[in-house]
Amino acid sequence: MLSELLSGERDGIISAISSKVGASEGQAGGFLDKAISMIEGLIGSGDLDISSLLKGDLSALTSKLDLGSLGSMLGGGEDKAKQGLEALAGPLTSKLGESSDAVGMLEKLAGGKGGIGGAIGGIGKMFGKG
């Protein structure tokens, strides 16, 4: 679901990851696909605090993901994974904040677990979208 939300931004995100960590665009694309899959898994299991992520707190994300595995996709370790996630976080947060459809998508993914709609709606209002 996040893949669809970010589909129009994909090439830009891959370029940003690639330039930030010094990896090839192929490596960055593989990293992006795996990171999105892992993030969706965390959301679906209720293990990710969406409101923290939307506020720009990457620790909510980095504390839950296998950074070693993600970093290896970029030719490095946990530091490279964190840098790649930083490059992904801006576009992801922006898209979630501006899209009312994202609220429904994430609520479905999280199985209706509370707080997501309000958190995203609040972020949208901060950006003048609500």
Secondary structure, 3 states (H helix, E strand, C coil): CHHHHCHHHHHHHHHHHHHHHCCCHHHHHHHHHHHHHHHHHHHHHCCCCHHHHHCCCCHHHHCCCCHHHHHHHCCCCHHHHHHHHHHHHHHHHHHHHHCHHHHHHHHHHCCCCCCHHHHHHHHHHHCCCC
